[in-house]
């Protein structure tokens, strides 16, 4: 059986988007980036939603 890791940027009040639906507030500093890379290194499959994947796809 595989483990599922749910990793999402969440504000203190539990929101994942801004007041107008924008997703531009997470700041990837070194410690968060290192943690994120450590999680993805353990993953076989990564599942992204369209709102996150579309801008990431065009920046590669």
N, C-alpha and C positions, 0 to 999 in steps of 0.2 A: 504494500500500500504506500502511496506517495503522500507527502505532506503538502498542504496548501499554505502559502505565506501571503497574507494580504498586507501590502505595503502601500500606503497612500499618505500624501501630505495633507494634514488636517490642522486647521487653526485651533486655538485654545477653546473656542466655543463650538467646535465640532463641524465646521464648514469646510468643504473642499474647493469652493469657488468664491469669487468675489461677489459683491452686491449686485453686479450686472451680469453675472454668469461667467466672468473672465477667469482664466486660469493662469495668471501671470505673477502671483505673489510669492511662490516658494523660491527661496534663495539657496542655491546649492553651494554652500561653503565646504571647505575641505572635509570637516568631520561628517557632515551629512552625505557628501559624495562618497567618502570611503565606506560608510555604512551601506549605502545603496549598492555599491559595487560588490561588497562582501555578500549581500543577499543574492544578487543576480548571478554571482559566480557559483552559487549552490543550486541554481535553478536549471531544470531541463527545458522548461517552456515558460515564456513570459507572455502574459495576456494584457494588451493595452486596449483602452477604449478609443473611439474615433477622435474625440476632442484632444487627447494627449498624443495619439499616433500621428495625426495629420501634420502638425508643425514639426514633430521630431523627424518624420520621414523626409521632409523637404530640406531640413538642415544638415542631413548626412552627405 
